[in-house]
Amino acid sequence: MQSLYERVGGQTQLAKLANRFYDVMMRDQVASTVLNMHPKDLTRSRKRLEHYLCEWFGGPSLYGKQYVNAEWIKSRHKHLAIGLEERNQWMHCMTTAMRELDIEPSLQQELTNKFFELSGFIRNNV
Ligand code: HEM
């Protein structure tokens, strides 16, 4: 049974996904609230998301096991006010990035469900 990491195309594809996610965030006006929550220089954010996704999907442990723990990733967001609007903007960037990278539709749906669940868990505001 292949891991999600292998099915999605490994680190090369997850690096593309993380980068496209932030490209969409910078480009699409609908994501401006969530863009403004980020540091001006997104280089570090791009890498961290790439590494998080690699580990979460069953690939190499690039930042240590704590990255795959949902409580840990939620705690990394606790200084931010993340309500429904911010969560929807985040999901917009991720679903658009997956579509633009032509990820196979059923895999896109599976990933969307995972992202939806985790982003709902991270949400900490109205
Ligand atoms: C629910 C909507 C979300 C919002 C609005 C959001 C927003 C942010 C922001 C603004 C940062 C940068 C914090 C900083 O540098 O001060 C960040 C960091 C990060 N986010 Fe999110 N995020 C969300 C959901 C997620 C999800 C679902 C994931 C994973 C799939 C994720 C993964 C990460 C990672 C790995 C970091 C870097 C953590 C670190 O090492 O500090 N985020 N997020």
Residues whose N, C-alpha, C, O or C-beta is under 5 A from the ligand:
A	BS01	HEM	V34 M37 H38 P39 R48 L49 Y52 R76 I82 E86 R87 W90 F115 L118 S119 I122 R123
